């Protein structure tokens, strides 16, 4: 039987993501100070804290609505490029889920794939550009297999950004000097899938 | 034609940059009040960054019914306005993200809006600033 997941599961995912971002904010900012403007950890922490607070106050009734709410809050609270990017990822995925009360892992993978495509369109980036897409794209592709496979693919994708040369955002101006550093956005994307696996494991 | 002028919003990571470019544009447009112009600079706490709340508030403040042209500097300013437009709420109905260099585009947009031109003409004038080669 195919397991399906309701709004409460997605709320727990967002709470776990907020916890992971809180724990790892220092590392994200450290990575971002190497090739970015050293605000990724603080920005995401502010955004996901706002998401967790709002979802605790007034949890929406469907998985899609939870993701749309989370996405909208990230856009309005983060203050850096990761806000509209993560916001678009979650909001688009939420819209794909529509009004359904429950979602299967396959359904979630399809919705997140639409979200990832929207992120690529918004930022004009593709896999290999040393961005969050390098973790998100393989993670979403592996999600139909299992939550653990998605997490492993995200981690591997983030690690694989180290030798890449950045082509987007502020790091793109660094050219060759961006080589040798792990991308902060790919790293935080991997946290999102670690949180998903954690919540799915119960 | 409603007779109303197009509103202009300048979005920068820095409040100082947004305010200074607005002053420059007003000055080069001949002073006075050529068209509604508002800035969304930095974050609400005074830091560098982009605030969707400041952008939405600025856009609403200059919306007189003829549309709002938004000029942005870079990175999250571009992405935030695009994400707000995709969301379909928060910004006035006829809000356009203008593809233009920030300083030159601001001057061109304000001067053109001051002539009573429509939103498309204001956007086109700002975008044309890309065509002016300096070397």
HADDOCK unambig.tbl for C-alpha pairs under 7 A between the chains (distance, minus, plus):
assign (segid A and resid 75 and name CA) (segid B and resid 80 and name CA) 6.92 0.50 0.50
assign (segid A and resid 76 and name CA) (segid B and resid 51 and name CA) 6.81 0.50 0.50
assign (segid A and resid 76 and name CA) (segid B and resid 52 and name CA) 5.22 0.50 0.50
assign (segid A and resid 76 and name CA) (segid B and resid 53 and name CA) 6.63 0.50 0.50
assign (segid A and resid 79 and name CA) (segid B and resid 43 and name CA) 6.67 0.50 0.50
assign (segid A and resid 79 and name CA) (segid B and resid 49 and name CA) 5.36 0.50 0.50
assign (segid A and resid 79 and name CA) (segid B and resid 50 and name CA) 4.75 0.50 0.50
assign (segid A and resid 79 and name CA) (segid B and resid 51 and name CA) 5.47 0.50 0.50
assign (segid A and resid 80 and name CA) (segid B and resid 49 and name CA) 5.78 0.50 0.50
assign (segid A and resid 80 and name CA) (segid B and resid 50 and name CA) 6.08 0.50 0.50
assign (segid A and resid 80 and name CA) (segid B and resid 76 and name CA) 5.29 0.50 0.50
assign (segid A and resid 81 and name CA) (segid B and resid 75 and name CA) 6.24 0.50 0.50
assign (segid A and resid 81 and name CA) (segid B and resid 76 and name CA) 3.92 0.50 0.50
assign (segid A and resid 81 and name CA) (segid B and resid 79 and name CA) 6.41 0.50 0.50
assign (segid A and resid 84 and name CA) (segid B and resid 79 and name CA) 5.92 0.50 0.50
assign (segid A and resid 84 and name CA) (segid B and resid 80 and name CA) 5.27 0.50 0.50
assign (segid A and resid 84 and name CA) (segid B and resid 83 and name CA) 5.72 0.50 0.50
assign (segid A and resid 88 and name CA) (segid B and resid 83 and name CA) 6.78 0.50 0.50
assign (segid A and resid 122 and name CA) (segid B and resid 79 and name CA) 6.75 0.50 0.50
assign (segid A and resid 169 and name CA) (segid B and resid 75 and name CA) 6.18 0.50 0.50
